[in-house]
């Protein structure tokens, strides 16, 4: 909701999307490195939790995924119809991260993230990407939709 009011502050960058997470989540997330994907950071943090805390941590991951996809949707709405490739690349980064997390679940390496949550977030990212590319004829979003 805040992003609809502070329209001009929306930036098409990974850093801006990550900064939309509450500070408590960013502290738990640790230092964000562009060399390490979010999926890798989440998996490392999950393995450090004891069994009792994994259920709580899974809810934390769910909230984090929805917050990140919501920020991607804000970027999509802000740059709707513009064809801004920087915004598309930002959303594509998070789309591929959600896909990578879903693949980890399918491989059985993580049972603490919900496939449905990740699929919902992937759909939101595809929607945001499609809104940005509306009317441009660019097939990037179609490629992702067909592939996943």
Secondary structure, DSSP 8 states (H G I E B T S, - for coil): -HHHHSGGG--SSHHHHHTTS-HHHHHHH-S--TTS-HHHHHHHHHHHS-HHHHHHHHHHHHHHHHHHHHHHHHHHHHTTTT--HHHHHHHHHHHHHHHHHHHHHHTTS-SSS-HHHHHHHHHHHHHHHHHHTTTT---HHHHHHHH-
